[in-house]
Structure formats: structure tokens, C-alpha cells
Amino acid sequence: MAKLCIIREINAAHGKKIHGHTFKIEIHFQDKLINNMVGDIDFHEIEPKRDNVISKLDKTYLDDLIKPRATIEAIAIYILEELKSFENLYSVVVYEGPMKYVEIRKEELV
């Protein structure tokens, strides 16, 4: 299996004591190599949906969008839910600063 990762950063705030972060978001795809591409992924299909999801999170107070609380786990789950229609979506990793991150795999969604 081959993996492809798309990385974006957002600046947003969250928490009971509102504080901001730069969050790094990795969106991982995994599939067989087809035509020398991971799962024959067409970025022209992925990018608009990814950009739409990420733009909703950037420069916002995340707790207004992600309920009941915008933890890094909840942010990853939110992104997975929004992008789960992509068959070869494998996982989402969300970093909160340089020392803390979470990875949630698509298969873990209930």
C-alpha cells in the first residue's frame, strides 16, 4: 500500500479559556498504486472539498463549529466526517503546536 499526505495549517482559537494556535492538519490517503498514483487520486476532485472544509475552520473560534468542545480529537473527527466520501481516505492528523498531536483513522468513525 502507498500513502499520500496533504498538509495544511490553520490559525484558530478554542477552549474554555479562549486561546489561539496554529494547527497543522495532515490528511492521509492510502491505496494501491494505480497509474503511478496512490489510488489514482485526482487532486482536482479532492482539493475543492478539502479547501471548503479547512476554510470553515481557519481564523475561527472552533468551539462554535465543533460541539461540544473543539479538542484536537474532535477537530480530526470533524474533518474525517466531512471527507469520508473519499474511499481511500485513511486518517487525519491534527497537531496543536509542536508537541501534541492526534491521529484518527477513518475506520474508527462510528
All heavy atoms as an XYZ file, in Angstrom:
904
protein
N       0.836     -1.189      0.000
C       0.000      0.000      0.000
C       0.882      1.254      0.000
O       1.906      1.297      0.644
C      -0.886      0.047      1.240
C      -2.019     -0.922      1.245
S      -3.197     -0.469     -0.003
C      -4.386     -1.728      0.221
N       0.412      2.245     -0.686
C       1.110      3.521     -0.755
C       0.284      4.570     -0.028
O      -0.930      4.445      0.079
C       1.317      3.923     -2.206
N       0.958      5.587      0.481
C       0.270      6.668      1.188
C       0.555      8.004      0.520
O       1.640      8.227     -0.005
C       0.719      6.748      2.644
C       0.093      5.740      3.542
C       0.415      6.057      4.992
C      -0.333      5.149      5.923
N      -0.050      5.448      7.318
N      -0.425      8.870      0.594
C      -0.316     10.242      0.122
C      -0.806     11.128      1.266
O      -1.800     10.805      1.911
C      -1.194     10.448     -1.109
C      -1.364     11.874     -1.607
C      -0.055     12.362     -2.219
C      -2.466     11.947     -2.631
N      -0.104     12.218      1.527
C      -0.490     13.107      2.624
C      -0.571     14.540      2.109
O       0.336     15.014      1.425
C       0.536     13.014      3.747
S       0.218     14.116      5.127
N      -1.665     15.202      2.452
C      -1.859     16.613      2.132
C      -1.799     17.368      3.459
O      -2.493     17.010      4.409
C      -3.218     16.846      1.461
C      -3.299     16.053      0.158
C      -3.447     18.323      1.222
C      -4.691     16.008     -0.430
N      -0.970     18.394      3.519
C      -0.759     19.131      4.771
C      -1.232     20.570      4.608
O      -0.922     21.226      3.611
C       0.727     19.112      5.179
C       1.203     17.667      5.347
C       0.945     19.916      6.458
C       2.696     17.525      5.536
N      -1.980     21.033      5.597
C      -2.430     22.430      5.643
C      -2.272     22.936      7.065
O      -2.319     22.154      8.014
C      -3.905     22.534      5.252
C      -4.220     22.274      3.805
C      -3.880     23.432      2.886
N      -4.452     24.698      3.292
C      -5.622     25.164      2.894
N      -6.358     24.489      2.061
N      -6.051     26.328      3.308
N      -2.148     24.222      7.218
C      -2.128     24.852      8.542
C      -3.282     25.830      8.632
O      -3.651     26.457      7.640
C      -0.811     25.582      8.794
C       0.328     24.665      9.079
C       1.580     25.396      9.536
O       1.637     26.644      9.469
O       2.521     24.710      9.958
N      -3.849     25.921      9.839
C      -4.873     26.924     10.111
C      -4.504     27.645     11.393
O      -3.779     27.109     12.230
C      -6.288     26.310     10.237
C      -6.370     25.349     11.432
C      -6.711     25.638      8.952
C      -7.778     24.928     11.810
N      -5.019     28.836     11.534
C      -4.915     29.588     12.782
C      -6.322     29.721     13.320
O      -7.216     30.195     12.610
C      -4.295     30.958     12.546
C      -2.850     30.843     12.142
O      -2.043     30.314     12.892
N      -2.519     31.289     10.951
N      -6.514     29.262     14.549
C      -7.852     29.292     15.131
C      -7.737     29.280     16.650
O      -6.686     29.011     17.213
C      -8.665     28.095     14.643
N      -8.872     29.554     17.290
C      -8.934     29.565     18.756
C      -9.902     28.481     19.217
O     -10.772     28.043     18.470
C      -9.400     30.927     19.254
N      -9.714     28.062     20.480
C     -10.640     27.093     21.071
C     -10.465     27.125     22.586
O      -9.607     27.806     23.117
C     -10.401     25.681     20.503
C      -9.129     25.030     20.962
N      -9.041     23.712     21.259
C      -7.895     25.524     21.196
C      -7.815     23.406     21.627
N      -7.109     24.498     21.599
N     -11.319     26.382     23.280
C     -11.175     26.187     24.708
C     -12.043     27.072     25.571
O     -12.563     28.092     25.126
N     -12.188     26.622     26.837
C     -12.961     27.391     27.819
C     -12.295     28.733     28.079
O     -12.956     29.754     28.206
C     -13.097     26.596     29.117
C     -13.964     25.360     28.965
C     -14.026     24.580     30.250
C     -14.816     23.304     30.049
N     -14.850     22.479     31.245
N     -10.969     28.692     28.220
C     -10.196     29.931     28.308
C      -9.676     30.160     26.895
O      -8.654     29.610     26.511
C      -9.040     29.789     29.296
C      -9.493     29.569     30.712
C      -8.315     29.450     31.642
C      -8.801     29.229     33.061
N      -7.691     29.054     33.993
N     -10.404     30.948     26.144
C     -10.143     31.083     24.712
C      -8.661     31.403     24.465
O      -8.108     32.345     25.026
C     -11.032     32.174     24.092
C     -12.502     31.801     24.260
C     -10.685     32.376     22.622
C     -13.473     32.869     23.833
N      -8.048     30.551     23.646
C      -6.652     30.738     23.283
C      -6.452     30.239     21.859
O      -7.167     29.365     21.386
C      -5.724     30.005     24.260
C      -5.958     28.525     24.318
N      -7.059     27.957     24.928
C      -5.242     27.498     23.813
C      -6.996     26.644     24.817
N      -5.910     26.327     24.134
N      -5.501     30.832     21.169
C      -5.285     30.513     19.773
C      -4.071     29.639     19.543
O      -3.167     29.560     20.375
N      -4.079     28.959     18.400
C      -2.985     28.090     17.994
C      -2.853     28.133     16.483
O      -3.795     28.462     15.765
C      -3.275     26.615     18.331
C      -3.339     26.310     19.773
N      -2.228     26.155     20.556
C      -4.400     26.084     20.575
C      -2.607     25.861     21.785
N      -3.925     25.821     21.822
N      -1.699     27.698     16.038
C      -1.546     27.286     14.654
C      -1.682     25.770     14.687
O      -0.915     25.088     15.363
C      -0.185     27.695     14.077
O      -0.110     29.125     14.073
C      -0.003     27.179     12.666
N      -2.692     25.261     14.037
C      -2.928     23.827     13.959
C      -2.404     23.337     12.613
O      -2.705     23.939     11.578
C      -4.424     23.498     14.031
C      -5.070     23.818     15.339
C      -5.659     25.053     15.549
C      -5.118     22.879     16.357
C      -6.283     25.354     16.754
C      -5.742     23.171     17.559
C      -6.322     24.404     17.762
N      -1.630     22.271     12.632
C      -1.209     21.631     11.387
C      -2.131     20.439     11.169
O      -2.354     19.646     12.096
C       0.242     21.187     11.452
C       0.740     20.574     10.151
C       2.240     20.377     10.139
C       2.574     19.009     10.645
N       3.981     18.651     10.483
N      -2.658     20.322      9.962
C      -3.598     19.249      9.637
C      -3.019     18.423      8.497
O      -2.655     18.967      7.450
C      -4.964     19.830      9.229
C      -5.550     20.627     10.394
C      -5.915     18.728      8.768
C      -6.722     21.488     10.027
N      -2.915     17.116      8.734
C      -2.474     16.182      7.700
C      -3.660     15.309      7.325
O      -4.296     14.725      8.201
C      -1.345     15.285      8.195
C      -0.083     16.014      8.564
C       1.002     15.084      9.081
O       0.775     13.847      9.156
O       2.079     15.582      9.412
N      -3.930     15.208      6.040
C      -4.991     14.339      5.544
C      -4.303     13.225      4.755
O      -3.630     13.496      3.754
C      -5.991     15.110      4.670
C      -6.585     16.268      5.480
C      -7.087     14.183      4.155
C      -7.380     17.259      4.660
N      -4.441     11.987      5.251
C      -3.735     10.840      4.667
C      -4.675      9.983      3.831
O      -5.792      9.673      4.260
C      -3.140      9.957      5.780
C      -2.067     10.629      6.561
N      -0.741     10.371      6.359
C      -2.132     11.561      7.545
C      -0.015     11.108      7.193
N      -0.850     11.843      7.918
N      -4.179      9.593      2.666
C      -4.872      8.666      1.791
C      -3.987      7.433      1.639
O      -2.759      7.550      1.618
C      -5.130      9.295      0.419
C      -6.030     10.487      0.479
C      -5.525     11.752      0.734
C      -7.397     10.340      0.304
C      -6.357     12.858      0.801
C      -8.242     11.448      0.372
C      -7.726     12.697      0.622
N      -4.605      6.272      1.547
C      -3.841      5.041      1.375
C      -4.551      4.149      0.364
O      -5.766      3.964      0.434
C      -3.723      4.302      2.709
C      -2.957      2.995      2.618
C      -2.751      2.375      3.973
O      -2.079      2.959      4.816
N      -3.328      1.213      4.189
N      -3.784      3.616     -0.572
C      -4.367      2.750     -1.601
C      -3.225      2.110     -2.381
O      -2.053      2.417     -2.151
C      -5.259      3.571     -2.540
C      -6.384      2.751     -3.140
O      -6.214      1.535     -3.329
O      -7.438      3.345     -3.431
N      -3.575      1.278     -3.328
C      -2.601      0.683     -4.230
C      -2.164      1.735     -5.238
O      -2.897      2.680     -5.519
C      -3.222     -0.495     -4.975
C      -3.607     -1.635     -4.076
C      -4.265     -2.724     -4.870
C      -4.700     -3.824     -3.913
N      -5.485     -4.857     -4.592
N      -0.972      1.538     -5.784
C      -0.509      2.412     -6.855
C      -1.248      2.041     -8.133
O      -1.242      0.882     -8.549
C       0.992      2.267     -7.068
C       1.888      3.007     -6.092
C       3.348      2.690     -6.380
C       1.655      4.496     -6.144
N      -1.893      3.016     -8.725
C      -2.606      2.837     -9.985
C      -2.139      3.961    -10.910
O      -2.230      5.143    -10.541
C      -4.138      2.911     -9.788
C      -4.590      1.854     -8.779
C      -4.863      2.773    -11.118
C      -6.028      2.005     -8.313
N      -1.614      3.596    -12.064
C      -1.080      4.596    -12.996
C      -0.050      5.502    -12.316
O      -0.054      6.716    -12.505
C      -2.205      5.438    -13.607
C      -3.183      4.609    -14.397
O      -2.800      3.657    -15.066
N      -4.459      4.948    -14.306
N       0.778      4.911    -11.465
C       1.828      5.628    -10.725
C       1.289      6.704     -9.789
O       1.971      7.682     -9.499
C       2.865      6.232    -11.677
C       3.689      5.171    -12.368
O       3.994      4.134    -11.778
N       4.045      5.412    -13.607
N       0.050      6.536     -9.345
C      -0.547      7.455     -8.371
C      -1.213      6.632     -7.274
O      -1.691      5.522     -7.525
C      -1.588      8.363     -9.040
C      -1.020      9.283    -10.089
S      -2.234     10.443    -10.765
C      -3.371      9.362    -11.570
N      -1.265      7.172     -6.074
C      -1.924      6.490     -4.963
C      -3.416      6.429     -5.240
O      -4.099      7.457     -5.243
C      -1.642      7.192     -3.620
C      -2.403      6.517     -2.492
C      -0.149      7.204     -3.318
N      -3.916      5.218     -5.509
C      -5.344      5.032     -5.734
C      -5.893      5.813     -6.909
O      -7.086      6.035     -6.990
N      -5.008      6.245     -7.816
C      -5.431      7.038     -8.963
C      -6.185      8.295     -8.509
O      -7.172      8.711     -9.096
C      -6.299      6.203     -9.910
C      -6.321      6.758    -11.324
O      -5.373      7.481    -11.695
O      -7.289      6.487    -12.049
N      -5.718      8.885     -7.397
C      -6.358     10.070     -6.815
C      -6.214     11.267     -7.754
O      -5.122     11.575     -8.221
C      -5.735     10.415     -5.445
C      -6.065      9.333     -4.423
C      -6.200     11.778     -4.952
C      -5.341      9.487     -3.090
N      -7.303     11.926     -8.000
C      -7.323     13.139     -8.809
C      -7.452     14.330     -7.862
O      -8.497     14.537     -7.245
C      -8.506     13.090     -9.782
C      -8.541     14.288    -10.710
O      -7.802     15.272    -10.472
O      -9.322     14.240    -11.669
N      -6.383     15.124     -7.745
C      -6.403     16.269     -6.831
C      -7.475     17.283     -7.173
O      -7.940     18.017     -6.314
C      -5.037     16.961     -6.781
C      -4.074     16.265     -5.884
C      -3.004     15.575     -6.418
C      -4.245     16.283     -4.518
C      -2.113     14.919     -5.590
C      -3.362     15.630     -3.683
C      -2.289     14.943     -4.227
N      -7.885     17.321     -8.432
C      -8.924     18.273     -8.825
C     -10.260     17.917     -8.175
O     -11.128     18.778     -8.031
C      -9.063     18.333    -10.345
C      -7.825     18.862    -11.007
N      -7.420     20.175    -10.897
C      -6.883     18.245    -11.757
C      -6.301     20.350    -11.547
N      -5.938     19.198    -12.083
N     -10.432     16.657     -7.764
C     -11.643     16.258     -7.040
C     -11.500     16.500     -5.543
O     -12.458     16.873     -4.881
C     -11.938     14.776     -7.293
C     -12.340     14.455     -8.701
C     -12.543     12.967     -8.922
O     -12.777     12.240     -7.936
O     -12.462     12.528    -10.079
N     -10.317     16.279     -5.018
C     -10.082     16.384     -3.571
C      -9.945     17.839     -3.120
O     -10.517     18.233     -2.104
C      -8.815     15.609     -3.165
C      -9.039     14.115     -3.395
C      -8.437     15.884     -1.717
C      -7.786     13.294     -3.211
N      -9.175     18.638     -3.825
C      -8.838     19.981     -3.365
C     -10.034     20.877     -3.056
O     -10.043     21.514     -2.005
C      -7.906     20.668     -4.360
C      -6.491     20.153     -4.271
C      -5.552     20.836     -5.249
O      -6.006     21.276     -6.334
O      -4.370     20.922     -4.926
N     -11.051     20.957     -3.906
C     -12.166     21.855     -3.570
C     -12.875     21.450     -2.273
O     -13.201     22.309     -1.450
C     -13.112     21.734     -4.763
C     -12.294     21.208     -5.871
C     -11.227     20.373     -5.241
N     -13.095     20.170     -2.088
C     -13.775     19.703     -0.869
C     -12.883     19.944      0.349
O     -13.334     20.431      1.373
C     -14.121     18.218     -1.013
C     -14.810     17.636      0.178
C     -16.238     17.359     -0.092
C     -16.865     16.766      1.148
N     -18.230     16.499      1.046
N     -11.591     19.607      0.230
C     -10.651     19.831      1.332
C     -10.584     21.315      1.679
O     -10.663     21.694      2.847
C      -9.266     19.317      0.951
C      -8.238     19.558      2.055
C      -6.856     19.901      1.579
N      -6.804     20.945      0.593
C      -5.774     21.105     -0.212
N      -4.761     20.275     -0.183
N      -5.761     22.109     -1.072
N     -10.448     22.161      0.661
C     -10.342     23.601      0.906
C     -11.609     24.153      1.557
O     -11.536     25.037      2.415
C     -10.042     24.346     -0.388
C      -8.625     24.089     -0.892
O      -7.787     23.582     -0.114
O      -8.358     24.394     -2.068
N     -12.760     23.644      1.162
C     -14.022     24.067      1.759
C     -14.065     23.717      3.250
O     -14.455     24.540      4.078
C     -15.197     23.425      1.014
C     -16.524     23.902      1.528
O     -16.730     25.086      1.771
N     -17.439     22.976      1.721
N     -13.661     22.510      3.583
C     -13.663     22.067      4.992
C     -12.661     22.884      5.806
O     -12.987     23.395      6.876
C     -13.340     20.558      5.089
C     -13.133     20.129      6.535
C     -14.438     19.737      4.431
N     -11.447     23.024      5.308
C     -10.396     23.737      6.038
C     -10.749     25.216      6.191
O     -10.528     25.808      7.248
C      -9.034     23.561      5.339
C      -8.618     22.087      5.289
C      -7.960     24.412      6.008
C      -8.471     21.407      6.619
N     -11.324     25.822      5.166
C     -11.652     27.250      5.254
C     -12.711     27.532      6.320
O     -12.745     28.620      6.897
C     -12.091     27.797      3.895
O     -13.323     27.250      3.513
N     -13.579     26.553      6.597
C     -14.566     26.721      7.675
C     -13.891     26.785      9.046
O     -14.441     27.361      9.986
C     -15.562     25.564      7.678
C     -16.515     25.554      6.520
C     -17.428     24.342      6.622
C     -18.249     24.141      5.383
N     -19.023     22.889      5.439
N     -12.707     26.170      9.166
C     -12.005     26.109     10.454
C     -11.016     27.255     10.650
O     -10.760     27.673     11.784
C     -11.244     24.780     10.562
C     -12.064     23.500     10.423
C     -11.140     22.292     10.408
C     -13.083     23.385     11.532
N     -10.458     27.764      9.569
C      -9.400     28.759      9.651
C      -9.932     30.099     10.163
O     -10.993     30.564      9.756
C      -8.769     28.943      8.268
C      -7.426     29.639      8.321
O      -6.769     29.629      9.382
O      -7.018     30.189      7.278
N      -9.184     30.680     11.089
C      -9.487     32.009     11.653
C     -10.866     32.070     12.304
O     -11.611     33.044     12.147
C      -9.332     33.086     10.583
C      -7.906     33.201     10.072
C      -7.769     34.175      8.944
C      -6.380     34.217      8.392
N      -5.904     32.989      7.779
N     -11.214     31.010     13.051
C     -12.498     30.956     13.749
C     -12.286     30.567     15.204
O     -11.196     30.168     15.616
C     -13.447     29.903     13.115
O     -12.872     28.613     13.281
C     -13.696     30.180     11.654
N     -13.371     30.673     15.963
C     -13.417     30.086     17.305
C     -14.031     28.713     17.104
O     -15.235     28.579     16.857
C     -14.239     30.958     18.260
C     -14.383     30.359     19.634
C     -13.268     30.053     20.409
C     -15.640     30.083     20.157
C     -13.398     29.496     21.668
C     -15.774     29.528     21.419
C     -14.651     29.237     22.164
O     -14.781     28.672     23.402
N     -13.211     27.682     17.146
C     -13.610     26.334     16.759
C     -14.761     25.761     17.580
O     -15.541     24.962     17.075
C     -12.400     25.393     16.817
C     -11.274     25.733     15.845
C     -10.036     24.891     16.141
C     -11.734     25.539     14.416
N     -14.877     26.161     18.832
C     -15.947     25.629     19.682
C     -17.337     26.048     19.190
O     -18.327     25.413     19.535
C     -15.755     26.049     21.137
C     -14.540     25.372     21.773
O     -13.425     25.572     21.255
O     -14.699     24.640     22.748
N     -17.414     27.096     18.369
C     -18.699     27.475     17.781
C     -19.127     26.497     16.693
O     -20.314     26.352     16.419
C     -18.628     28.886     17.172
C     -18.616     29.970     18.229
O     -18.992     29.695     19.381
O     -18.218     31.105     17.886
N     -18.168     25.825     16.078
C     -18.446     24.915     14.977
C     -18.443     23.452     15.405
O     -19.264     22.665     14.956
C     -17.399     25.125     13.872
C     -17.531     24.299     12.613
C     -18.829     24.641     11.884
C     -16.344     24.557     11.696
N     -17.530     23.104     16.283
C     -17.340     21.701     16.692
C     -17.829     21.545     18.121
O     -17.243     22.099     19.049
C     -15.862     21.300     16.553
C     -15.424     21.461     15.098
C     -15.641     19.888     17.053
C     -13.946     21.283     14.865
N     -18.906     20.800     18.278
C     -19.551     20.624     19.588
C     -19.288     19.227     20.130
O     -19.133     18.300     19.358
C     -21.070     20.840     19.463
C     -21.473     22.168     18.887
C     -21.177     23.288     19.815
C     -21.668     24.621     19.207
N     -21.274     25.748     19.938
N     -19.252     19.039     21.433
C     -19.452     20.051     22.461
C     -18.190     20.865     22.744
O     -18.260     21.928     23.336
C     -19.835     19.237     23.687
C     -19.159     17.925     23.512
C     -19.110     17.694     22.019
N     -16.998     20.362     22.272
C     -15.754     21.052     22.560
C     -14.730     20.731     21.478
O     -14.574     19.584     21.085
C     -15.226     20.574     23.912
C     -14.363     21.566     24.586
C     -14.069     21.157     26.012
N     -12.636     21.256     26.177
C     -11.898     20.378     26.792
N     -12.435     19.314     27.339
N     -10.609     20.535     26.889
N     -14.019     21.714     21.002
C     -13.081     21.536     19.900
C     -11.714     21.072     20.391
O     -10.729     21.791     20.341
C     -12.960     22.819     19.093
N     -11.660     19.819     20.856
C     -10.371     19.206     21.168
C      -9.705     18.814     19.851
O     -10.363     18.797     18.801
C     -10.567     17.942     22.018
O     -11.340     16.995     21.252
C     -11.290     18.260     23.331
N      -8.419     18.471     19.886
C      -7.786     18.069     18.634
C      -8.401     16.772     18.107
O      -8.488     16.581     16.892
C      -6.247     17.994     18.739
C      -5.773     17.068     19.849
C      -5.671     19.375     18.886
C      -4.258     16.878     19.889
N      -8.885     15.916     19.004
C      -9.587     14.704     18.564
C     -10.873     15.069     17.824
O     -11.165     14.526     16.758
C      -9.927     13.802     19.764
C      -8.741     13.231     20.488
C      -8.191     14.134     21.597
O      -8.605     15.299     21.714
O      -7.343     13.645     22.365
N     -11.628     15.999     18.384
C     -12.893     16.414     17.767
C     -12.659     17.112     16.427
O     -13.451     16.954     15.493
C     -13.672     17.322     18.723
N     -11.573     17.856     16.313
C     -11.242     18.512     15.045
C     -10.942     17.455     13.981
O     -11.436     17.529     12.857
C     -10.057     19.484     15.213
C     -10.429     20.624     16.164
C      -9.597     20.027     13.858
C      -9.249     21.445     16.649
N     -10.141     16.454     14.338
C      -9.812     15.376     13.398
C     -11.071     14.626     12.964
O     -11.257     14.332     11.778
C      -8.803     14.417     14.020
N     -11.958     14.321     13.913
C     -13.201     13.614     13.595
C     -14.082     14.469     12.688
O     -14.672     13.964     11.728
C     -13.936     13.206     14.887
C     -13.139     12.109     15.602
C     -15.365     12.752     14.595
C     -13.583     11.837     17.039
N     -14.157     15.759     12.959
C     -14.947     16.661     12.123
C     -14.452     16.602     10.669
O     -15.243     16.476      9.727
C     -14.851     18.090     12.667
C     -15.503     19.122     11.785
C     -16.865     19.369     11.869
C     -14.760     19.829     10.848
C     -17.476     20.306     11.043
C     -15.360     20.768     10.021
C     -16.715     21.004     10.116
O     -17.315     21.925      9.296
N     -13.138     16.689     10.477
C     -12.577     16.658      9.126
C     -12.832     15.305      8.467
O     -13.221     15.241      7.290
C     -11.071     16.990      9.158
C     -10.868     18.434      9.648
C     -10.432     16.784      7.786
C      -9.444     18.774     10.011
N     -12.651     14.227      9.216
C     -12.932     12.888      8.675
C     -14.383     12.766      8.229
O     -14.673     12.238      7.146
C     -12.634     11.811      9.717
C     -11.181     11.393      9.860
C     -11.001     10.558     11.122
C     -10.716     10.621      8.635
N     -15.288     13.236      9.052
C     -16.720     13.166      8.711
C     -17.012     13.940      7.432
O     -17.794     13.504      6.598
C     -17.579     13.709      9.856
C     -17.639     12.821     11.076
C     -18.511     11.583     10.888
O     -19.235     11.480      9.879
O     -18.443     10.706     11.763
N     -16.380     15.096      7.285
C     -16.619     15.935      6.116
C     -16.034     15.336      4.834
O     -16.530     15.609      3.742
C     -16.040     17.337      6.340
C     -16.747     18.132      7.416
C     -18.157     18.527      7.025
O     -18.352     19.037      5.906
O     -19.072     18.300      7.840
N     -14.973     14.529      4.979
C     -14.282     13.989      3.803
C     -14.466     12.486      3.614
O     -13.862     11.895      2.716
C     -12.776     14.301      3.896
C     -12.385     15.775      3.932
C     -10.877     15.923      4.096
C     -12.861     16.494      2.677
N     -15.298     11.862      4.424
C     -15.390     10.401      4.411
C     -15.898      9.811      3.101
O     -15.760      8.616      2.872
C     -16.220      9.901      5.587
C     -17.693     10.209      5.518
C     -18.395      9.689      6.750
C     -19.863     10.054      6.739
N     -20.494      9.680      8.001
N     -16.432     10.607      2.208
C     -16.895     10.085      0.922
C     -15.733      9.640      0.030
O     -15.940      8.887     -0.912
C     -17.743     11.130      0.193
O     -16.969     12.276     -0.098
N     -14.513     10.077      0.323
C     -13.347      9.623     -0.434
C     -12.960      8.230      0.052
O     -12.555      8.044      1.194
C     -12.170     10.594     -0.282
C     -12.425     11.931     -0.904
C     -12.591     13.050     -0.110
C     -12.502     12.071     -2.288
C     -12.831     14.290     -0.682
C     -12.741     13.306     -2.862
C     -12.907     14.410     -2.064
N     -13.085      7.248     -0.831
C     -12.861      5.852     -0.458
C     -11.482      5.594      0.130
O     -11.345      4.842      1.079
C     -13.042      4.946     -1.685
C     -14.474      4.693     -2.047
C     -14.581      3.715     -3.196
O     -13.794      2.749     -3.232
O     -15.456      3.927     -4.042
N     -10.450      6.196     -0.440
C      -9.095      5.904      0.002
C      -8.595      6.850      1.104
O      -7.408      6.863      1.408
C      -8.128      5.876     -1.182
C      -8.358      7.011     -2.147
O      -9.009      7.993     -1.812
N      -7.841      6.879     -3.346
N      -9.500      7.610      1.715
C      -9.143      8.414      2.885
C      -8.749      7.462      4.000
O      -9.481      6.517      4.314
C     -10.326      9.281      3.329
C     -10.135     10.107      4.600
C      -9.027     11.135      4.429
C     -11.437     10.781      4.983
N      -7.578      7.651      4.573
C      -7.074      6.744      5.608
C      -7.182      7.351      7.006
O      -7.707      6.725      7.915
C      -5.620      6.367      5.307
C      -5.011      5.478      6.350
C      -5.375      4.139      6.430
C      -4.076      5.965      7.258
C      -4.826      3.314      7.399
C      -3.522      5.151      8.222
C      -3.899      3.825      8.285
O      -3.362      3.014      9.249
N      -6.660      8.572      7.175
C      -6.673      9.177      8.508
C      -6.489     10.677      8.418
O      -6.119     11.217      7.382
C      -5.565      8.583      9.395
O      -4.279      8.992      8.942
N      -6.746     11.325      9.561
C      -6.473     12.755      9.721
C      -5.637     12.921     10.981
O      -5.946     12.340     12.023
C      -7.779     13.581      9.821
C      -7.482     15.027     10.199
C      -8.548     13.529      8.507
N      -4.565     13.695     10.846
C      -3.692     14.019     11.975
C      -3.823     15.517     12.226
O      -3.760     16.311     11.292
C      -2.217     13.669     11.681
C      -1.327     14.022     12.862
C      -2.071     12.195     11.308
N      -4.028     15.885     13.498
C      -4.115     17.296     13.870
C      -3.067     17.571     14.947
O      -3.042     16.896     15.983
C      -5.523     17.673     14.395
C      -5.553     19.133     14.833
C      -6.584     17.408     13.336
N      -2.195     18.534     14.665
C      -1.165     18.969     15.614
C      -1.632     20.262     16.266
O      -2.061     21.179     15.580
C       0.155     19.262     14.903
C       0.839     18.063     14.312
C       0.467     17.568     13.068
C       1.876     17.431     14.990
C       1.110     16.481     12.514
C       2.528     16.339     14.446
C       2.134     15.870     13.205
O       2.770     14.790     12.648
N      -1.503     20.321     17.577
C      -1.741     21.554     18.332
C      -0.391     22.005     18.849
O       0.093     21.499     19.855
C      -2.711     21.314     19.479
C      -3.032     22.548     20.274
C      -4.017     22.285     21.400
O      -4.815     21.348     21.320
O      -3.969     23.044     22.376
N       0.254     22.896     18.102
C       1.608     23.287     18.440
C       2.585     22.172     18.081
O       2.217     21.174     17.471
N       3.833     22.323     18.496
C       4.858     21.363     18.082
C       4.927     20.080     18.927
O       5.609     19.141     18.548
C       6.155     22.165     18.237
C       5.856     23.114     19.344
C       4.392     23.463     19.189
N       4.215     20.025     20.049
C       4.429     18.931     20.990
C       3.236     18.004     21.183
O       3.328     17.045     21.950
C       4.828     19.498     22.362
C       6.033     20.416     22.321
S       7.539     19.576     21.890
C       7.945     18.832     23.440
N       2.124     18.266     20.509
C       0.931     17.464     20.771
C       0.186     17.217     19.474
O      -0.042     18.139     18.697
C       0.042     18.211     21.769
C      -1.188     17.471     22.185
C      -1.954     18.120     23.330
C      -1.971     19.600     23.375
N      -2.857     20.168     24.372
N      -0.194     15.946     19.243
C      -0.986     15.639     18.052
C      -1.849     14.417     18.307
O      -1.650     13.672     19.258
C      -0.090     15.409     16.828
C       0.573     14.058     16.782
C      -0.019     13.003     16.078
C       1.786     13.827     17.420
C       0.579     11.757     16.035
C       2.386     12.586     17.374
C       1.789     11.552     16.677
O       2.386     10.317     16.633
N      -2.824     14.234     17.411
C      -3.680     13.056     17.442
C      -3.857     12.590     16.002
O      -3.873     13.402     15.081
C      -5.050     13.348     18.096
C      -5.865     14.329     17.275
C      -5.844     12.079     18.316
N      -3.944     11.277     15.817
C      -4.276     10.704     14.520
C      -5.521      9.826     14.699
O      -5.548      8.959     15.551
C      -3.137      9.845     13.961
C      -3.489      9.230     12.623
C      -2.342      8.448     11.987
O      -1.401      8.074     12.706
O      -2.404      8.207     10.775
N      -6.530     10.097     13.883
C      -7.763      9.303     13.908
C      -7.912      8.677     12.518
O      -7.848      9.386     11.516
C      -9.001     10.173     14.216
C      -8.808     11.014     15.487
C     -10.266      9.306     14.285
C      -8.913     10.277     16.778
N      -8.089      7.354     12.484
C      -8.284      6.664     11.204
C      -9.766      6.649     10.833
O     -10.635      6.584     11.698
C      -7.761      5.231     11.304
C      -6.251      5.179     11.473
C      -5.728      3.769     11.369
N      -6.509      2.802     12.101
C      -6.193      2.285     13.284
N      -5.077      2.661     13.881
N      -6.956      1.406     13.866
N     -10.033      6.677      9.552
C     -11.401      6.679      9.040
C     -12.181      5.480      9.578
O     -13.356      5.600      9.940
C     -11.398      6.664      7.519
C     -12.777      6.664      6.884
C     -12.664      6.630      5.374
C     -14.011      6.527      4.709
N     -13.872      6.447      3.255
N     -11.529      4.336      9.686
C     -12.203      3.121     10.152
C     -12.689      3.239     11.600
O     -13.526      2.453     12.041
C     -11.297      1.902     10.005
C     -10.079      1.944     10.924
C      -9.097      0.817     10.670
O      -8.908      0.427      9.510
O      -8.510      0.331     11.657
N     -12.188      4.221     12.336
C     -12.589      4.392     13.728
C     -13.883      5.188     13.877
O     -14.431      5.277     14.984
C     -11.478      5.066     14.516
C     -10.229      4.197     14.583
C      -9.091      4.866     15.303
O      -9.141      4.901     16.556
O      -8.175      5.351     14.631
N     -14.375      5.783     12.787
C     -15.636      6.521     12.861
C     -16.763      5.536     13.133
O     -16.804      4.445     12.589
C     -15.921      7.263     11.550
C     -14.952      8.389     11.192
C     -15.343      8.993      9.848
C     -14.900      9.442     12.255
N     -17.695      5.939     13.950
C     -18.815      5.062     14.296
C     -19.969      5.298     13.358
O     -20.286      6.383     12.979
C     -19.302      5.311     15.742
C     -20.071      4.115     16.226
C     -18.161      5.609     16.675
